[in-house]
């Protein structure tokens, strides 16, 4: 069982930055594709970014491309999401997720999820 714990959310003004962290348990972290998703109440969970085990493959949603950066440090069992030029529409609960087998932007393919961290961007 992999346990994921997000941190780093908070309240920022439009145009500001936040860096989210996701700490993972386990001894095979480097094998997992890691993803970030976000969700607004009443809406479907939305893909944000994903990174494969060695960091060679990265994929971003069009809505965040050029503003957000996903990275990982396998020695620390941690994945990060650097968020710059934040907009009010980025406001959501952000979730970290781990995928044991594949490469996917679909939430249903991910096996483990963190508890989420709230990001609020004021206008």
C-alpha positions in Angstrom: 0.0 0.0 0.0 1.3 3.4 -1.0 0.3 6.4 1.1 0.5 9.9 -0.3 0.4 13.1 1.7 0.1 16.5 -0.1 1.2 19.8 1.4 1.8 23.4 0.3 -1.7 24.6 -0.5 -3.0 27.9 0.6 -4.4 31.3 -0.3 -2.5 33.5 -2.9 -3.4 36.5 -5.0 -3.7 36.2 -8.8 -0.3 36.2 -10.4 1.3 34.6 -7.4 3.0 31.2 -7.0 2.7 28.1 -4.8 4.7 24.9 -4.7 2.9 21.7 -3.7 4.6 18.7 -2.4 3.5 15.0 -2.2 5.4 12.7 0.1 5.0 9.0 -0.7 5.6 6.0 1.5 7.0 2.7 0.2 10.3 1.5 -1.2 9.5 1.4 -4.9 8.5 5.0 -5.5 10.7 5.3 -8.6 8.5 2.7 -10.4 5.3 4.8 -10.2 3.9 7.3 -12.6 2.9 10.2 -10.5 0.1 12.6 -11.4 -1.5 15.8 -10.1 -5.3 16.3 -10.4 -7.6 19.0 -9.2 -11.3 19.2 -8.4 -13.9 21.9 -7.9 -17.1 21.1 -6.0 -19.7 19.8 -8.4 -17.3 19.1 -11.2 -15.3 16.1 -12.4 -11.7 15.6 -11.2 -9.4 17.2 -13.8 -6.0 16.1 -14.9 -3.2 18.6 -14.3 0.2 17.0 -14.9 2.0 13.6 -14.8 5.6 12.4 -14.7 7.0 8.9 -15.2 9.3 7.0 -12.9 12.6 8.5 -14.1 11.2 11.9 -15.0 11.9 11.5 -18.8 8.2 11.7 -19.7 6.1 14.7 -18.6 2.6 15.7 -19.7 0.6 18.8 -18.9 -3.0 19.8 -19.4 -3.3 22.7 -21.8 -4.8 24.9 -19.1 -1.6 24.8 -17.1 1.1 24.4 -19.7 3.8 27.1 -19.4 2.7 28.0 -15.9 3.0 24.8 -13.9 6.0 22.4 -13.6 5.9 18.9 -12.3 9.1 17.3 -10.9 10.1 14.4 -8.7 13.0 13.5 -6.3 13.0 9.7 -6.0 15.7 9.8 -3.3 13.1 11.7 -1.2 10.0 9.8 -2.4 8.5 13.2 -3.3 6.8 14.7 -6.3 6.3 18.5 -6.7 4.0 20.8 -8.5 5.4 24.4 -9.0 2.5 26.7 -9.8 3.3 30.1 -11.2 1.1 32.9 -12.7 -1.9 31.6 -10.8 -5.4 32.5 -11.9 -8.7 32.4 -9.9 -9.8 29.5 -12.2 -6.9 27.5 -10.7 -8.8 27.4 -7.4 -9.5 23.8 -6.5 -8.5 20.9 -4.2 -5.3 19.5 -5.6 -4.6 15.7 -5.4 -1.5 13.7 -5.8 -1.9 10.2 -7.3 0.2 7.2 -8.1 -0.2 4.7 -11.0 1.5 1.3 -10.7 1.3 0.1 -14.3 0.6 2.7 -17.0 0.9 6.2 -18.4 -2.4 8.0 -18.2 -4.2 11.3 -17.8 -7.3 9.4 -16.7 -8.1 9.5 -13.0 -9.6 6.0 -13.0 -6.2 4.5 -14.0 -4.5 5.7 -10.8 -4.2 3.4 -7.9 -3.4 5.6 -4.9 -4.5 9.1 -3.9 -3.6 11.6 -1.3 -6.1 13.5 0.8 -5.9 16.7 -1.2 -4.7 20.2 -0.4 -6.8 23.4 -1.0 -5.4 26.0 -3.4 -7.4 29.3 -3.4 -6.4 32.1 -5.8 -8.0 35.5 -5.1 -8.7 38.1 -7.8 
